[in-house]
Amino acid sequence: MLWLTENLATVLVLLIVSALVALVIVGMIRDKRKGKSVTCGGCSGCSGNCAHCRAAHAEAIRTAREAKANTGRQYKSQSNSMI
């Protein structure tokens, strides 16, 4: 018991710092589950200039181009079948 009273300030600081670290980790986990990046906080946080956002935007552009190409193919095949 004497050790605890002598080191009470150190123990309190340790508990406060541990609680803050736990809150940060919980926040990071929640952000990750919501789809936000842990590194930059999402595209609004970095204006799309980080590697994560560039990759995400490149994937979205590629997907849109593929969808547009597939729509064009479907239209051509439908018009050919009507002839």
ZAKOLGU-745525 format. One record per atom (N, C-alpha, C, O): residue in one letter; x, y, z; atom name. Coordinates in Angstrom, 2 decimals. Layout:
BEGIN
site res:A	X:X	Y:Y	Z:Z	atom:CA
...
REM end
This chain:
BEGIN
site res:M	X:0.82	Y:-1.19	Z:0.00	atom:N
site res:M	X:0.00	Y:0.00	Z:0.00	atom:CA
site res:M	X:0.87	Y:1.26	Z:0.00	atom:C
site res:M	X:0.48	Y:2.28	Z:-0.57	atom:O
site res:L	X:2.01	Y:1.19	Z:0.62	atom:N
site res:L	X:2.91	Y:2.33	Z:0.67	atom:CA
site res:L	X:3.42	Y:2.68	Z:-0.72	atom:C
site res:L	X:3.55	Y:3.86	Z:-1.06	atom:O
site res:W	X:3.70	Y:1.65	Z:-1.54	atom:N
site res:W	X:4.17	Y:1.89	Z:-2.91	atom:CA
site res:W	X:3.13	Y:2.66	Z:-3.71	atom:C
site res:W	X:3.47	Y:3.58	Z:-4.44	atom:O
site res:L	X:1.85	Y:2.27	Z:-3.57	atom:N
site res:L	X:0.77	Y:2.92	Z:-4.32	atom:CA
site res:L	X:0.64	Y:4.39	Z:-3.94	atom:C
site res:L	X:0.47	Y:5.23	Z:-4.82	atom:O
site res:T	X:0.72	Y:4.71	Z:-2.67	atom:N
site res:T	X:0.60	Y:6.11	Z:-2.27	atom:CA
site res:T	X:1.81	Y:6.93	Z:-2.72	atom:C
site res:T	X:1.67	Y:8.11	Z:-3.04	atom:O
site res:E	X:2.97	Y:6.31	Z:-2.75	atom:N
site res:E	X:4.16	Y:7.04	Z:-3.20	atom:CA
site res:E	X:4.15	Y:7.29	Z:-4.71	atom:C
site res:E	X:4.73	Y:8.26	Z:-5.18	atom:O
site res:N	X:3.50	Y:6.43	Z:-5.46	atom:N
site res:N	X:3.49	Y:6.52	Z:-6.92	atom:CA
site res:N	X:2.10	Y:6.85	Z:-7.48	atom:C
site res:N	X:1.81	Y:6.55	Z:-8.64	atom:O
site res:L	X:1.26	Y:7.45	Z:-6.69	atom:N
site res:L	X:-0.11	Y:7.75	Z:-7.11	atom:CA
site res:L	X:-0.14	Y:8.66	Z:-8.34	atom:C
site res:L	X:-0.93	Y:8.42	Z:-9.25	atom:O
site res:A	X:0.67	Y:9.68	Z:-8.39	atom:N
site res:A	X:0.68	Y:10.60	Z:-9.54	atom:CA
site res:A	X:1.08	Y:9.85	Z:-10.81	atom:C
site res:A	X:0.47	Y:10.06	Z:-11.86	atom:O
site res:T	X:2.07	Y:9.00	Z:-10.72	atom:N
site res:T	X:2.52	Y:8.24	Z:-11.89	atom:CA
site res:T	X:1.42	Y:7.29	Z:-12.37	atom:C
site res:T	X:1.20	Y:7.15	Z:-13.57	atom:O
site res:V	X:0.75	Y:6.64	Z:-11.44	atom:N
site res:V	X:-0.32	Y:5.71	Z:-11.79	atom:CA
site res:V	X:-1.48	Y:6.46	Z:-12.45	atom:C
site res:V	X:-2.05	Y:5.96	Z:-13.42	atom:O
site res:L	X:-1.83	Y:7.63	Z:-11.95	atom:N
site res:L	X:-2.91	Y:8.42	Z:-12.55	atom:CA
site res:L	X:-2.56	Y:8.87	Z:-13.96	atom:C
site res:L	X:-3.40	Y:8.81	Z:-14.86	atom:O
site res:V	X:-1.34	Y:9.33	Z:-14.15	atom:N
site res:V	X:-0.91	Y:9.73	Z:-15.49	atom:CA
site res:V	X:-0.95	Y:8.53	Z:-16.44	atom:C
site res:V	X:-1.39	Y:8.66	Z:-17.58	atom:O
site res:L	X:-0.50	Y:7.39	Z:-15.98	atom:N
site res:L	X:-0.54	Y:6.18	Z:-16.80	atom:CA
site res:L	X:-1.97	Y:5.82	Z:-17.20	atom:C
site res:L	X:-2.22	Y:5.47	Z:-18.35	atom:O
site res:L	X:-2.90	Y:5.90	Z:-16.27	atom:N
site res:L	X:-4.31	Y:5.60	Z:-16.56	atom:CA
site res:L	X:-4.90	Y:6.59	Z:-17.56	atom:C
site res:L	X:-5.65	Y:6.19	Z:-18.45	atom:O
site res:I	X:-4.58	Y:7.87	Z:-17.42	atom:N
site res:I	X:-5.11	Y:8.88	Z:-18.34	atom:CA
site res:I	X:-4.56	Y:8.68	Z:-19.75	atom:C
site res:I	X:-5.30	Y:8.73	Z:-20.73	atom:O
site res:V	X:-3.26	Y:8.44	Z:-19.85	atom:N
site res:V	X:-2.65	Y:8.22	Z:-21.17	atom:CA
site res:V	X:-3.20	Y:6.94	Z:-21.80	atom:C
site res:V	X:-3.46	Y:6.91	Z:-23.00	atom:O
site res:S	X:-3.37	Y:5.89	Z:-21.02	atom:N
site res:S	X:-3.93	Y:4.64	Z:-21.53	atom:CA
site res:S	X:-5.35	Y:4.84	Z:-22.04	atom:C
site res:S	X:-5.72	Y:4.30	Z:-23.08	atom:O
site res:A	X:-6.15	Y:5.63	Z:-21.32	atom:N
site res:A	X:-7.52	Y:5.90	Z:-21.75	atom:CA
site res:A	X:-7.54	Y:6.68	Z:-23.06	atom:C
site res:A	X:-8.36	Y:6.40	Z:-23.93	atom:O
site res:L	X:-6.65	Y:7.65	Z:-23.21	atom:N
site res:L	X:-6.58	Y:8.43	Z:-24.46	atom:CA
site res:L	X:-6.16	Y:7.56	Z:-25.64	atom:C
site res:L	X:-6.71	Y:7.69	Z:-26.73	atom:O
site res:V	X:-5.19	Y:6.70	Z:-25.42	atom:N
site res:V	X:-4.76	Y:5.79	Z:-26.50	atom:CA
site res:V	X:-5.91	Y:4.86	Z:-26.89	atom:C
site res:V	X:-6.12	Y:4.60	Z:-28.08	atom:O
site res:A	X:-6.63	Y:4.35	Z:-25.91	atom:N
site res:A	X:-7.77	Y:3.48	Z:-26.20	atom:CA
site res:A	X:-8.84	Y:4.22	Z:-27.00	atom:C
site res:A	X:-9.41	Y:3.65	Z:-27.93	atom:O
site res:L	X:-9.11	Y:5.47	Z:-26.66	atom:N
site res:L	X:-10.10	Y:6.26	Z:-27.41	atom:CA
site res:L	X:-9.66	Y:6.49	Z:-28.86	atom:C
site res:L	X:-10.49	Y:6.44	Z:-29.77	atom:O
site res:V	X:-8.39	Y:6.74	Z:-29.06	atom:N
site res:V	X:-7.88	Y:6.93	Z:-30.42	atom:CA
site res:V	X:-8.02	Y:5.64	Z:-31.23	atom:C
site res:V	X:-8.43	Y:5.67	Z:-32.39	atom:O
site res:I	X:-7.69	Y:4.53	Z:-30.63	atom:N
site res:I	X:-7.79	Y:3.24	Z:-31.34	atom:CA
site res:I	X:-9.24	Y:2.92	Z:-31.66	atom:C
site res:I	X:-9.53	Y:2.47	Z:-32.77	atom:O
site res:V	X:-10.15	Y:3.15	Z:-30.73	atom:N
site res:V	X:-11.57	Y:2.90	Z:-30.99	atom:CA
site res:V	X:-12.07	Y:3.79	Z:-32.12	atom:C
site res:V	X:-12.83	Y:3.34	Z:-32.98	atom:O
site res:G	X:-11.64	Y:5.05	Z:-32.14	atom:N
site res:G	X:-12.03	Y:5.96	Z:-33.23	atom:CA
site res:G	X:-11.50	Y:5.50	Z:-34.58	atom:C
site res:G	X:-12.20	Y:5.60	Z:-35.58	atom:O
site res:M	X:-10.27	Y:5.00	Z:-34.60	atom:N
site res:M	X:-9.70	Y:4.50	Z:-35.85	atom:CA
site res:M	X:-10.46	Y:3.27	Z:-36.34	atom:C
site res:M	X:-10.67	Y:3.12	Z:-37.54	atom:O
site res:I	X:-10.86	Y:2.40	Z:-35.43	atom:N
site res:I	X:-11.62	Y:1.21	Z:-35.81	atom:CA
site res:I	X:-12.98	Y:1.60	Z:-36.37	atom:C
site res:I	X:-13.43	Y:1.05	Z:-37.37	atom:O
site res:R	X:-13.63	Y:2.56	Z:-35.72	atom:N
site res:R	X:-14.94	Y:3.03	Z:-36.22	atom:CA
site res:R	X:-14.81	Y:3.65	Z:-37.61	atom:C
site res:R	X:-15.63	Y:3.39	Z:-38.48	atom:O
site res:D	X:-13.78	Y:4.46	Z:-37.81	atom:N
site res:D	X:-13.56	Y:5.07	Z:-39.11	atom:CA
site res:D	X:-13.30	Y:4.00	Z:-40.17	atom:C
site res:D	X:-13.81	Y:4.10	Z:-41.29	atom:O
site res:K	X:-12.53	Y:3.00	Z:-39.83	atom:N
site res:K	X:-12.23	Y:1.93	Z:-40.78	atom:CA
site res:K	X:-13.50	Y:1.17	Z:-41.17	atom:C
site res:K	X:-13.68	Y:0.82	Z:-42.33	atom:O
site res:R	X:-14.37	Y:0.93	Z:-40.19	atom:N
site res:R	X:-15.64	Y:0.24	Z:-40.48	atom:CA
site res:R	X:-16.56	Y:1.08	Z:-41.36	atom:C
site res:R	X:-17.35	Y:0.54	Z:-42.13	atom:O
site res:K	X:-16.44	Y:2.41	Z:-41.25	atom:N
site res:K	X:-17.25	Y:3.30	Z:-42.07	atom:CA
site res:K	X:-16.64	Y:3.50	Z:-43.45	atom:C
site res:K	X:-17.23	Y:4.17	Z:-44.30	atom:O
site res:G	X:-15.48	Y:2.93	Z:-43.68	atom:N
site res:G	X:-14.83	Y:3.03	Z:-44.98	atom:CA
site res:G	X:-13.87	Y:4.19	Z:-45.10	atom:C
site res:G	X:-13.34	Y:4.43	Z:-46.19	atom:O
site res:K	X:-13.63	Y:4.90	Z:-44.04	atom:N
site res:K	X:-12.67	Y:5.99	Z:-44.08	atom:CA
site res:K	X:-11.27	Y:5.42	Z:-43.94	atom:C
site res:K	X:-11.06	Y:4.40	Z:-43.29	atom:O
site res:S	X:-10.34	Y:6.09	Z:-44.55	atom:N
site res:S	X:-8.95	Y:5.65	Z:-44.47	atom:CA
site res:S	X:-8.35	Y:6.06	Z:-43.14	atom:C
site res:S	X:-8.59	Y:7.16	Z:-42.65	atom:O
site res:V	X:-7.57	Y:5.18	Z:-42.58	atom:N
site res:V	X:-6.90	Y:5.49	Z:-41.33	atom:CA
site res:V	X:-5.75	Y:6.47	Z:-41.59	atom:C
site res:V	X:-5.38	Y:7.24	Z:-40.70	atom:O
site res:T	X:-5.19	Y:6.45	Z:-42.79	atom:N
site res:T	X:-4.04	Y:7.28	Z:-43.08	atom:CA
site res:T	X:-4.39	Y:8.74	Z:-43.32	atom:C
site res:T	X:-3.67	Y:9.62	Z:-42.86	atom:O
site res:C	X:-5.47	Y:9.01	Z:-44.04	atom:N
site res:C	X:-5.74	Y:10.41	Z:-44.39	atom:CA
site res:C	X:-7.11	Y:10.88	Z:-43.96	atom:C
site res:C	X:-7.39	Y:12.08	Z:-44.09	atom:O
site res:G	X:-7.98	Y:10.05	Z:-43.48	atom:N
site res:G	X:-9.29	Y:10.49	Z:-43.03	atom:CA
site res:G	X:-10.29	Y:10.64	Z:-44.16	atom:C
site res:G	X:-11.35	Y:11.24	Z:-43.96	atom:O
site res:G	X:-9.99	Y:10.12	Z:-45.32	atom:N
site res:G	X:-10.91	Y:10.22	Z:-46.44	atom:CA
site res:G	X:-10.49	Y:11.30	Z:-47.42	atom:C
site res:G	X:-9.60	Y:12.10	Z:-47.12	atom:O
site res:C	X:-11.11	Y:11.32	Z:-48.56	atom:N
site res:C	X:-10.70	Y:12.23	Z:-49.63	atom:CA
site res:C	X:-10.93	Y:13.70	Z:-49.24	atom:C
site res:C	X:-10.23	Y:14.58	Z:-49.74	atom:O
site res:S	X:-11.89	Y:13.97	Z:-48.39	atom:N
site res:S	X:-12.12	Y:15.36	Z:-48.00	atom:CA
site res:S	X:-10.99	Y:15.87	Z:-47.11	atom:C
site res:S	X:-10.77	Y:17.08	Z:-47.04	atom:O
site res:G	X:-10.29	Y:14.97	Z:-46.44	atom:N
site res:G	X:-9.21	Y:15.39	Z:-45.55	atom:CA
site res:G	X:-7.92	Y:15.72	Z:-46.26	atom:C
site res:G	X:-7.10	Y:16.47	Z:-45.72	atom:O
site res:C	X:-7.70	Y:15.19	Z:-47.46	atom:N
site res:C	X:-6.42	Y:15.42	Z:-48.14	atom:CA
site res:C	X:-6.60	Y:15.97	Z:-49.54	atom:C
site res:C	X:-5.62	Y:16.12	Z:-50.26	atom:O
site res:S	X:-7.80	Y:16.28	Z:-49.94	atom:N
site res:S	X:-8.11	Y:16.79	Z:-51.29	atom:CA
site res:S	X:-7.72	Y:15.81	Z:-52.38	atom:C
site res:S	X:-7.47	Y:16.22	Z:-53.52	atom:O
site res:G	X:-7.67	Y:14.53	Z:-52.05	atom:N
site res:G	X:-7.38	Y:13.50	Z:-53.05	atom:CA
site res:G	X:-5.92	Y:13.38	Z:-53.42	atom:C
site res:G	X:-5.60	Y:12.75	Z:-54.43	atom:O
site res:N	X:-5.03	Y:13.96	Z:-52.62	atom:N
site res:N	X:-3.61	Y:13.96	Z:-52.97	atom:CA
site res:N	X:-2.81	Y:12.82	Z:-52.37	atom:C
site res:N	X:-1.63	Y:12.70	Z:-52.68	atom:O
site res:C	X:-3.40	Y:11.97	Z:-51.53	atom:N
site res:C	X:-2.62	Y:10.88	Z:-50.95	atom:CA
site res:C	X:-2.73	Y:9.64	Z:-51.85	atom:C
site res:C	X:-3.59	Y:9.58	Z:-52.73	atom:O
site res:A	X:-1.88	Y:8.69	Z:-51.62	atom:N
site res:A	X:-1.84	Y:7.48	Z:-52.46	atom:CA
site res:A	X:-3.14	Y:6.70	Z:-52.36	atom:C
site res:A	X:-3.60	Y:6.14	Z:-53.36	atom:O
site res:H	X:-3.74	Y:6.65	Z:-51.18	atom:N
site res:H	X:-4.99	Y:5.91	Z:-51.01	atom:CA
site res:H	X:-6.09	Y:6.52	Z:-51.89	atom:C
site res:H	X:-6.80	Y:5.80	Z:-52.59	atom:O
site res:C	X:-6.23	Y:7.83	Z:-51.85	atom:N
site res:C	X:-7.29	Y:8.50	Z:-52.60	atom:CA
site res:C	X:-7.04	Y:8.42	Z:-54.11	atom:C
site res:C	X:-7.98	Y:8.24	Z:-54.88	atom:O
site res:R	X:-5.78	Y:8.55	Z:-54.52	atom:N
site res:R	X:-5.49	Y:8.42	Z:-55.96	atom:CA
site res:R	X:-5.87	Y:7.04	Z:-56.45	atom:C
site res:R	X:-6.42	Y:6.90	Z:-57.55	atom:O
site res:A	X:-5.58	Y:6.01	Z:-55.67	atom:N
site res:A	X:-5.92	Y:4.64	Z:-56.07	atom:CA
site res:A	X:-7.44	Y:4.47	Z:-56.11	atom:C
site res:A	X:-7.96	Y:3.82	Z:-57.02	atom:O
site res:A	X:-8.14	Y:5.03	Z:-55.14	atom:N
site res:A	X:-9.60	Y:4.91	Z:-55.10	atom:CA
site res:A	X:-10.22	Y:5.63	Z:-56.29	atom:C
site res:A	X:-11.16	Y:5.11	Z:-56.90	atom:O
site res:H	X:-9.72	Y:6.81	Z:-56.61	atom:N
site res:H	X:-10.26	Y:7.56	Z:-57.75	atom:CA
site res:H	X:-9.94	Y:6.86	Z:-59.07	atom:C
site res:H	X:-10.78	Y:6.84	Z:-59.97	atom:O
site res:A	X:-8.75	Y:6.30	Z:-59.18	atom:N
site res:A	X:-8.39	Y:5.58	Z:-60.40	atom:CA
site res:A	X:-9.29	Y:4.36	Z:-60.59	atom:C
site res:A	X:-9.69	Y:4.05	Z:-61.71	atom:O
site res:E	X:-9.60	Y:3.67	Z:-59.50	atom:N
site res:E	X:-10.49	Y:2.51	Z:-59.57	atom:CA
site res:E	X:-11.90	Y:2.94	Z:-59.99	atom:C
site res:E	X:-12.53	Y:2.26	Z:-60.80	atom:O
site res:A	X:-12.38	Y:4.05	Z:-59.46	atom:N
site res:A	X:-13.72	Y:4.54	Z:-59.81	atom:CA
site res:A	X:-13.77	Y:4.94	Z:-61.29	atom:C
site res:A	X:-14.76	Y:4.66	Z:-61.97	atom:O
site res:I	X:-12.72	Y:5.58	Z:-61.78	atom:N
site res:I	X:-12.68	Y:5.97	Z:-63.19	atom:CA
site res:I	X:-12.64	Y:4.73	Z:-64.08	atom:C
site res:I	X:-13.32	Y:4.68	Z:-65.09	atom:O
site res:R	X:-11.83	Y:3.74	Z:-63.70	atom:N
site res:R	X:-11.73	Y:2.50	Z:-64.49	atom:CA
site res:R	X:-13.08	Y:1.79	Z:-64.54	atom:C
site res:R	X:-13.50	Y:1.31	Z:-65.59	atom:O
site res:T	X:-13.76	Y:1.72	Z:-63.41	atom:N
site res:T	X:-15.06	Y:1.07	Z:-63.34	atom:CA
site res:T	X:-16.08	Y:1.80	Z:-64.21	atom:C
site res:T	X:-16.88	Y:1.16	Z:-64.90	atom:O
site res:A	X:-16.06	Y:3.13	Z:-64.18	atom:N
site res:A	X:-17.00	Y:3.91	Z:-64.99	atom:CA
site res:A	X:-16.74	Y:3.71	Z:-66.47	atom:C
site res:A	X:-17.67	Y:3.59	Z:-67.26	atom:O
site res:R	X:-15.46	Y:3.66	Z:-66.85	atom:N
site res:R	X:-15.13	Y:3.43	Z:-68.27	atom:CA
site res:R	X:-15.57	Y:2.05	Z:-68.73	atom:C
site res:R	X:-16.07	Y:1.89	Z:-69.84	atom:O
site res:E	X:-15.37	Y:1.05	Z:-67.86	atom:N
site res:E	X:-15.81	Y:-0.30	Z:-68.21	atom:CA
site res:E	X:-17.33	Y:-0.37	Z:-68.35	atom:C
site res:E	X:-17.84	Y:-1.02	Z:-69.26	atom:O
site res:A	X:-18.05	Y:0.30	Z:-67.47	atom:N
site res:A	X:-19.50	Y:0.30	Z:-67.54	atom:CA
site res:A	X:-19.97	Y:0.98	Z:-68.82	atom:C
site res:A	X:-20.91	Y:0.53	Z:-69.47	atom:O
site res:K	X:-19.30	Y:2.09	Z:-69.18	atom:N
site res:K	X:-19.66	Y:2.79	Z:-70.41	atom:CA
site res:K	X:-19.38	Y:1.93	Z:-71.63	atom:C
site res:K	X:-20.17	Y:1.89	Z:-72.57	atom:O
site res:A	X:-18.25	Y:1.23	Z:-71.62	atom:N
site res:A	X:-17.89	Y:0.35	Z:-72.74	atom:CA
site res:A	X:-18.88	Y:-0.80	Z:-72.86	atom:C
site res:A	X:-19.27	Y:-1.17	Z:-73.96	atom:O
site res:N	X:-19.29	Y:-1.36	Z:-71.74	atom:N
site res:N	X:-20.25	Y:-2.46	Z:-71.76	atom:CA
site res:N	X:-21.62	Y:-1.98	Z:-72.25	atom:C
site res:N	X:-22.31	Y:-2.73	Z:-72.94	atom:O
site res:T	X:-22.01	Y:-0.78	Z:-71.91	atom:N
site res:T	X:-23.29	Y:-0.23	Z:-72.37	atom:CA
site res:T	X:-23.26	Y:-0.07	Z:-73.88	atom:C
site res:T	X:-24.25	Y:-0.36	Z:-74.55	atom:O
site res:G	X:-22.15	Y:0.40	Z:-74.41	atom:N
site res:G	X:-22.01	Y:0.56	Z:-75.86	atom:CA
site res:G	X:-22.09	Y:-0.77	Z:-76.57	atom:C
site res:G	X:-22.69	Y:-0.85	Z:-77.64	atom:O
site res:R	X:-21.50	Y:-1.80	Z:-76.02	atom:N
site res:R	X:-21.55	Y:-3.14	Z:-76.62	atom:CA
site res:R	X:-22.96	Y:-3.68	Z:-76.61	atom:C
site res:R	X:-23.41	Y:-4.29	Z:-77.59	atom:O
site res:Q	X:-23.67	Y:-3.47	Z:-75.53	atom:N
site res:Q	X:-25.05	Y:-3.96	Z:-75.44	atom:CA
site res:Q	X:-25.93	Y:-3.25	Z:-76.47	atom:C
site res:Q	X:-26.77	Y:-3.88	Z:-77.10	atom:O
site res:Y	X:-25.73	Y:-1.95	Z:-76.65	atom:N
site res:Y	X:-26.51	Y:-1.19	Z:-77.62	atom:CA
site res:Y	X:-26.24	Y:-1.69	Z:-79.03	atom:C
site res:Y	X:-27.17	Y:-1.85	Z:-79.82	atom:O
site res:K	X:-24.96	Y:-1.94	Z:-79.36	atom:N
site res:K	X:-24.62	Y:-2.43	Z:-80.68	atom:CA
site res:K	X:-25.21	Y:-3.80	Z:-80.93	atom:C
site res:K	X:-25.69	Y:-4.07	Z:-82.03	atom:O
site res:S	X:-25.17	Y:-4.68	Z:-79.93	atom:N
site res:S	X:-25.71	Y:-6.02	Z:-80.14	atom:CA
site res:S	X:-27.23	Y:-5.98	Z:-80.28	atom:C
site res:S	X:-27.79	Y:-6.79	Z:-81.02	atom:O
site res:Q	X:-27.89	Y:-5.09	Z:-79.60	atom:N
site res:Q	X:-29.33	Y:-4.96	Z:-79.73	atom:CA
site res:Q	X:-29.70	Y:-4.40	Z:-81.10	atom:C
site res:Q	X:-30.67	Y:-4.85	Z:-81.70	atom:O
site res:S	X:-28.95	Y:-3.43	Z:-81.59	atom:N
site res:S	X:-29.26	Y:-2.84	Z:-82.89	atom:CA
site res:S	X:-28.98	Y:-3.84	Z:-84.02	atom:C
site res:S	X:-29.69	Y:-3.85	Z:-85.02	atom:O
site res:N	X:-27.96	Y:-4.68	Z:-83.85	atom:N
site res:N	X:-27.66	Y:-5.68	Z:-84.87	atom:CA
site res:N	X:-28.73	Y:-6.77	Z:-84.91	atom:C
site res:N	X:-29.00	Y:-7.32	Z:-85.98	atom:O
site res:S	X:-29.32	Y:-7.09	Z:-83.79	atom:N
site res:S	X:-30.33	Y:-8.14	Z:-83.76	atom:CA
site res:S	X:-31.65	Y:-7.65	Z:-84.35	atom:C
site res:S	X:-32.48	Y:-8.46	Z:-84.74	atom:O
site res:M	X:-31.86	Y:-6.34	Z:-84.42	atom:N
site res:M	X:-33.10	Y:-5.80	Z:-84.98	atom:CA
site res:M	X:-33.05	Y:-5.75	Z:-86.50	atom:C
site res:M	X:-34.08	Y:-5.63	Z:-87.16	atom:O
site res:I	X:-31.87	Y:-5.84	Z:-87.06	atom:N
site res:I	X:-31.73	Y:-5.71	Z:-88.52	atom:CA
site res:I	X:-32.15	Y:-6.95	Z:-89.22	atom:C
site res:I	X:-32.10	Y:-7.01	Z:-90.45	atom:O
REM end
